[in-house]
Amino acid sequence: MNWRKVIQFTLVHVGVAITAVPISSTLNRIMIADMQLSALLVGFLVAMPYLLSPLQILVGNWADHRPVWGYHRSPWILLGGLMASFGCYAAAHAVFLIPDNYALGVAAALLTFTVWGVGVNVASVSYLSLLSEESQGHTGWRSRTVSIMFTTMILTTIVTSIGLSRILDPFSEAALYTAFGVIWFIATFFVIFGAAGIEPAAPDQARQNSADNPATALRALANNATAQRFFVYLLLVLISIHAQDVLLEPYGAEVLGMSVSATSRLTAIWGVGVLLTMVGGLPLVRRAGKKRAANIGAVVAAIGFGAIIVTGLLQQVNLFLVAVFVLGLGGGLMTVSNLSFMLDMTVTGAAGLYMGAWGVANFAGQSLGNISSGLIRDVAYNVTGSAIFGYVIVFGLEIAGLVVAMLIFRTISVAEFQEEAAVSLPDVLAIAGD
């Protein structure tokens, strides 16, 4: 590892991540609050990268053993990143077909959101697997790279959110296309320059063994009890922290009467909180440990959700902004703690397999959170006629989920995972030791 690699990993990560900003912070609000589309439909579209997350296990395991053009990861990073940027840009155009031709618009939206989702999955598992491999035996570089990658991502998210708010004030369809075009250009630029030369060439022979079979790889995961618990933990914690993603801006619009420009700034406010704890929380992670720091973050996030409920009931917009900031503080500490712990939960020679599994848990948790929150909001609104009631239920369930996740995390140990992996995946470990 060196600083050039750190910068390249950061560019790729940011390039892929910012494609989600205009979709989850602006387009979802327009579809729900302005177009009056079903929150369930919107949640399904926004959750497309997460619904397609099983691709991460297949792509990660395939890339572990079969190089493309002499490389195991970088071709997939490039392909996935370009698909993500193009799919994001096309999604905005597809959505505006819906009012004129519902069937055509929904079909176009499904296609473009799928392209975006496939790209996010393929790129994510590839660059995280490469990071795990490149930083093996270099714990300091691993922590430093993770911190820089995610800190830069949050900074870019804040800047992107502010930029979107300005471009969209006043709002128009043309302004929205311009905003998404800017995101497409930046994401494409970052992915191309980040992927160039990021990976050393693979040996001529493919790293093939019995784990090359996806069924064998899945059985290896299923036979590791600690891996199963960690998968459930990630799934639950991601459902709990991200169920609000598709609802926070509509909540501000429908419950508190905020404008498109004002709700577009919510991501920036949340991002400042995340940034502070991702940077300032590193000493706490080192001192208290990754598990304890993650649990502290979960408690802070739960407080944020509780405050959001109260501010909606009291119709206090300024306090709502503070509550979103507190939610960001908890989310940032959980992110830096859980991601560092996740990178520890791999084995040499099968990084793609395990990072794929954790990626599935990550994305599946977010998809279930988005879809279930949209469904709960729709059902509650149709039953009660109250705009706030469904949101309150979702935020309350998120608090409960965080509490259960903390209890599960207490039972997970990296050492136990490594011991069980040595039994469940012997072929990979044998080749790694050769």
C-alpha positions in Angstrom: 0.0 0.0 0.0 1.1 3.6 -0.7 -0.5 7.0 -0.9 -1.2 6.7 -4.6 -3.3 3.6 -4.0 -5.1 5.3 -1.1 -6.0 8.2 -3.4 -7.2 5.8 -6.2 -9.4 3.7 -3.8 -10.9 7.0 -2.5 -11.6 8.2 -6.1 -13.4 5.0 -7.0 -15.3 4.8 -3.8 -16.5 8.4 -4.0 -17.3 8.1 -7.7 -19.6 5.1 -7.1 -21.1 6.5 -3.9 -22.2 9.9 -5.1 -24.4 8.3 -7.8 -26.8 7.5 -4.9 -27.0 11.1 -3.6 -29.3 12.7 -6.2 -31.5 9.6 -6.3 -31.9 9.1 -2.6 -32.0 12.8 -1.5 -33.9 14.4 -4.4 -35.5 12.1 -6.9 -37.2 10.0 -4.3 -38.8 13.1 -2.8 -40.0 14.3 -6.2 -41.6 11.0 -7.0 -43.3 10.6 -3.6 -44.2 14.2 -2.6 -44.6 15.9 -6.0 -45.6 13.2 -8.4 -47.7 11.4 -5.7 -46.3 8.0 -6.7 -46.5 5.1 -4.3 -43.8 5.2 -1.6 -43.6 1.4 -2.0 -42.8 1.7 -5.8 -40.3 4.4 -5.0 -38.7 2.4 -2.3 -38.4 -0.6 -4.6 -36.7 1.5 -7.3 -34.3 3.2 -4.9 -33.5 -0.2 -3.3 -32.5 -1.7 -6.7 -28.8 -1.9 -5.8 -29.7 -3.6 -2.6 -32.1 -6.1 -4.2 -29.4 -7.1 -6.7 -26.7 -7.5 -3.9 -26.4 -11.3 -4.3 -24.4 -10.4 -7.4 -21.6 -9.4 -5.0 -21.1 -13.0 -3.9 -21.1 -14.3 -7.5 -18.8 -11.6 -8.9 -16.5 -11.6 -5.8 -16.1 -15.3 -5.8 -15.6 -15.4 -9.6 -13.0 -12.7 -9.5 -11.1 -14.5 -6.7 -10.2 -17.2 -9.1 -10.5 -15.9 -12.7 -8.6 -12.8 -14.0 -10.0 -10.7 -16.8 -7.3 -9.3 -19.1 -4.8 -10.3 -16.5 -6.5 -8.6 -13.6 -8.8 -9.9 -10.9 -10.5 -6.7 -9.7 -9.9 -3.6 -11.8 -11.9 -4.6 -14.9 -15.0 -5.1 -12.7 -14.3 -1.8 -10.8 -14.3 0.0 -14.2 -17.3 -1.7 -15.6 -19.4 -1.4 -12.5 -18.5 2.2 -11.9 -19.4 3.3 -15.4 -22.7 1.4 -15.2 -23.5 3.2 -11.9 -22.8 6.7 -13.3 -24.8 6.1 -16.5 -27.7 4.4 -14.8 -28.0 7.2 -12.3 -28.1 9.8 -15.1 -30.7 7.9 -17.1 -32.9 7.3 -14.1 -33.9 10.9 -13.9 -35.1 10.9 -17.5 -37.0 7.7 -17.1 -38.9 8.9 -14.0 -40.4 11.9 -15.9 -41.9 9.5 -18.5 -44.2 8.2 -15.8 -46.8 11.0 -15.7 -47.3 10.9 -19.5 -47.2 7.1 -20.0 -47.2 5.2 -16.7 -46.4 1.7 -18.1 -43.6 3.0 -20.3 -42.2 5.2 -17.6 -42.2 2.4 -15.0 -40.5 0.0 -17.4 -37.9 2.6 -18.3 -37.3 3.4 -14.6 -36.9 -0.4 -13.8 -34.3 -0.7 -16.6 -32.3 2.4 -15.6 -32.4 1.7 -11.9 -31.3 -1.9 -12.6 -28.3 -0.7 -14.6 -27.4 1.6 -11.7 -27.9 -1.2 -9.2 -25.8 -3.7 -11.0 -23.0 -1.2 -11.4 -23.0 -0.3 -7.7 -22.8 -3.9 -6.7 -20.1 -5.0 -9.2 -17.9 -2.0 -8.4 -18.3 -2.1 -4.6 -17.4 -5.8 -4.0 -14.4 -5.4 -6.4 -12.7 -2.4 -4.8 -13.4 -3.5 -1.2 -12.0 -6.9 -2.0 -8.9 -5.4 -3.6 -8.5 -3.1 -0.6 -8.7 -6.1 1.8 -6.1 -8.0 -0.3 -3.7 -5.0 -0.7 -3.8 -4.1 3.0 -3.2 -7.7 4.3 -0.5 -7.4 7.0 -0.7 -3.6 6.9 -3.2 -2.8 9.6 -2.2 0.9 9.7 -2.7 1.4 6.0 -6.0 -0.4 6.1 -7.4 1.8 8.9 -6.0 4.9 7.3 -7.4 4.1 3.9 -10.9 3.3 5.2 -10.9 6.6 7.2 -9.8 8.6 4.2 -12.2 6.9 1.8 -15.3 7.4 3.9 -14.3 10.8 5.1 -13.8 12.0 1.6 -17.1 10.4 0.5 -19.0 12.2 3.2 -17.3 15.5 2.3 -18.2 15.0 -1.3 -21.8 14.0 -0.3 -22.1 17.3 1.6 -20.8 19.3 -1.3 -22.9 17.4 -3.7 -26.0 18.0 -1.6 -25.4 21.7 -1.4 -24.7 21.8 -5.1 -27.9 20.0 -5.9 -29.8 22.4 -3.7 -28.5 25.4 -5.6 -29.0 23.9 -9.0 -32.6 23.0 -8.1 -33.5 26.5 -6.8 -35.8 27.2 -8.4 -36.9 23.7 -9.3 -37.5 22.6 -12.9 -37.3 19.5 -15.0 -34.4 21.0 -17.0 -32.6 21.9 -13.7 -32.9 18.3 -12.5 -31.4 16.9 -15.7 -28.5 19.4 -15.4 -27.9 18.2 -11.8 -27.9 14.6 -12.7 -25.6 15.3 -15.7 -23.1 16.9 -13.4 -23.1 13.8 -11.1 -22.6 11.6 -14.2 -19.5 13.6 -15.3 -17.9 13.7 -11.9 -18.6 10.0 -11.1 -17.3 8.8 -14.5 -14.1 10.9 -14.2 -13.4 9.6 -10.7 -14.0 5.9 -11.6 -11.8 6.0 -14.7 -8.8 7.7 -13.0 -9.2 5.7 -9.8 -9.2 2.4 -11.6 -6.2 3.1 -13.8 -3.3 1.0 -12.5 -4.8 0.4 -9.1 -4.2 -3.4 -9.3 -1.0 -5.3 -10.0 -1.2 -7.8 -12.8 -2.3 -11.3 -11.8 -0.1 -14.4 -12.4 -0.7 -16.1 -15.7 -2.6 -19.0 -14.1 -6.1 -18.5 -12.6 -6.5 -19.2 -8.9 -8.8 -22.1 -9.3 -9.9 -24.6 -6.7 -13.1 -26.1 -5.3 -14.2 -22.7 -3.9 -14.5 -21.5 -7.5 -17.8 -23.3 -7.5 -20.5 -20.8 -6.2 -22.4 -23.7 -4.5 -19.2 -24.7 -2.6 -18.5 -21.1 -1.6 -22.0 -20.7 -0.3 -21.8 -23.9 1.7 -18.6 -22.6 3.2 -20.3 -19.5 4.4 -23.3 -21.4 5.7 -21.1 -23.7 7.8 -19.5 -20.8 9.6 -21.7 -20.0 12.6 -19.9 -16.7 13.4 -20.2 -15.6 9.8 -24.0 -16.3 10.0 -24.3 -14.2 13.2 -22.3 -11.3 11.6 -24.4 -11.5 8.5 -27.6 -11.2 10.6 -26.1 -8.3 12.6 -25.2 -6.4 9.5 -28.6 -7.1 8.0 -30.4 -5.8 11.1 -28.3 -2.8 11.7 -28.5 -1.7 8.1 -32.3 -2.1 8.1 -32.5 -0.1 11.2 -30.2 2.8 10.2 -31.3 3.1 6.6 -35.1 2.5 6.6 -35.3 6.3 6.9 -33.4 6.9 3.6 -36.4 7.0 1.4 -38.6 8.8 3.9 -36.6 11.5 5.6 -37.1 14.1 2.8 -40.8 13.3 2.2 -41.2 13.5 6.0 -39.8 17.0 5.9 -42.1 17.9 3.0 -45.4 16.3 4.1 -45.1 16.7 7.9 -43.1 19.9 8.2 -43.9 21.6 4.9 -40.3 22.0 3.7 -39.5 22.9 0.1 -37.5 20.8 -2.4 -34.5 23.0 -1.9 -34.7 22.8 1.9 -35.1 19.0 2.0 -32.2 18.6 -0.4 -30.0 20.2 2.3 -30.9 17.4 4.8 -28.2 15.1 3.3 -25.6 17.8 3.9 -26.7 18.3 7.5 -26.6 14.5 8.1 -23.3 14.3 6.3 -21.7 16.9 8.6 -22.7 14.7 11.6 -21.3 11.6 10.0 -18.1 13.4 9.1 -17.5 14.6 12.6 -17.7 11.1 14.2 -15.9 9.4 11.3 -12.9 11.6 11.9 -13.2 12.5 15.6 -14.4 9.0 16.5 -11.2 7.2 15.4 -9.5 7.7 18.8 -12.7 6.3 20.5 -12.6 3.3 18.2 -8.9 2.6 19.0 -9.5 3.2 22.8 -12.8 1.5 23.3 -12.6 -1.1 20.5 -14.6 -1.5 17.3 -17.6 -3.3 18.9 -18.1 -0.9 21.8 -17.7 2.1 19.5 -20.3 0.7 17.1 -22.7 0.2 20.0 -22.2 3.8 21.2 -23.0 5.0 17.7 -26.2 2.9 17.7 -27.3 4.5 20.9 -26.7 8.0 19.5 -28.6 7.1 16.3 -31.5 5.8 18.3 -31.6 9.2 20.1 -31.7 10.9 16.8 -34.6 8.9 15.6 -36.5 9.6 18.8 -35.8 13.3 18.4 -37.1 13.2 14.8 -40.4 11.8 16.0 -40.7 14.5 18.6 -39.9 17.4 16.3 -42.5 16.2 13.8 -45.2 16.0 16.5 -44.2 19.5 17.7 -43.9 20.9 14.1 -40.4 22.3 14.9 -38.3 22.5 11.7 -35.2 23.8 13.3 -35.2 21.0 15.9 -35.8 18.5 13.1 -32.5 19.7 11.5 -30.7 19.2 14.8 -32.2 15.7 15.1 -31.0 14.8 11.6 -27.5 16.0 12.6 -27.6 13.8 15.7 -28.6 10.9 13.5 -25.6 11.6 11.3 -23.3 11.5 14.4 -24.5 8.1 15.3 -24.3 6.8 11.8 -20.8 8.0 11.3 -19.5 6.3 14.4 -21.3 3.1 13.4 -19.9 3.2 9.9 -16.2 3.6 10.8 -16.5 0.9 13.5 -18.5 -1.6 11.5 -16.5 -1.2 8.3 -13.2 -1.7 10.1 -14.6 -4.8 11.8 -16.0 -6.1 8.5 -12.6 -5.9 6.8 -11.2 -8.0 9.6 -13.9 -10.7 8.9 -12.2 -12.0 5.8 -9.5 -14.7 5.0 -6.6 -14.5 2.5 -7.4 -16.0 -0.8 -11.2 -15.6 -0.4 -11.6 -11.8 0.1 -14.1 -11.5 -2.7 -16.3 -14.3 -1.3 -16.5 -12.8 2.2 -16.7 -9.2 1.1 -19.4 -10.3 -1.3 -21.3 -11.9 1.6 -21.0 -8.8 3.8 -22.0 -6.6 0.8 -25.1 -8.7 0.4 -26.0 -8.2 4.1 -25.2 -4.5 3.7 -27.3 -3.9 0.6 -30.1 -6.3 1.5 -30.5 -4.5 4.8 -30.8 -1.2 3.0 -33.2 -2.6 0.5 -35.4 -4.2 3.1 -35.3 -1.0 5.1 -36.3 1.1 2.0 -39.1 -1.2 0.9 -40.6 -2.0 4.3 -40.5 1.7 5.3 -42.3 2.6 2.1 -44.9 -0.1 2.6 -45.5 0.8 6.3 -45.9 4.5 5.4 -48.4 3.7 2.6 -50.5 1.4 4.7 -50.6 3.7 7.7 -51.5 6.7 5.6 -54.3 4.7 3.8 -55.7 3.4 7.1 -55.5 6.6 9.2 -55.3 9.4 6.6 -52.5 10.9 8.8 -49.3 11.9 7.1 -47.2 11.6 10.2 -48.5 8.3 11.7 -46.6 5.9 9.3 -43.4 7.9 9.6 -43.5 7.6 13.4 -44.0 3.8 13.2 -41.0 3.4 10.9 -38.7 5.6 13.1 -39.8 3.7 16.2 -39.1 0.3 14.6 -35.6 1.6 13.7 -34.9 2.3 17.3 -36.0 -1.2 18.3 -33.9 -2.8 15.6 -30.7 -1.0 16.7 -31.2 -2.3 20.3 -31.5 -5.9 19.0 -28.4 -5.5 16.8 -26.3 -4.4 19.8 -27.2 -7.5 21.6 -26.3 -9.7 18.7 -22.9 -7.9 18.2 -21.9 -9.0 21.7 -21.7 -12.6 20.5 -19.4 -12.1 17.5 -15.6 -12.6 17.6 -13.0 -12.3 14.8 -10.9 -15.1 16.3 -13.8 -17.5 16.3 -14.7 -16.5 12.7 -11.1 -17.3 11.6 -11.1 -20.6 13.3 -14.4 -21.7 11.7 -13.3 -20.4 8.3 -10.2 -22.7 8.5 -12.6 -25.6 8.8 -15.3 -24.5 6.4 -13.0 -23.3 3.6 -9.9 -25.4 3.7 -9.0 -25.3 0.0 -8.8 -21.5 -0.1 -6.7 -21.3 3.0 -4.4 -24.0 1.8 -3.7 -22.2 -1.5 -3.3 -18.9 0.4 -0.5 -20.5 2.5 1.4 -21.9 -0.5 
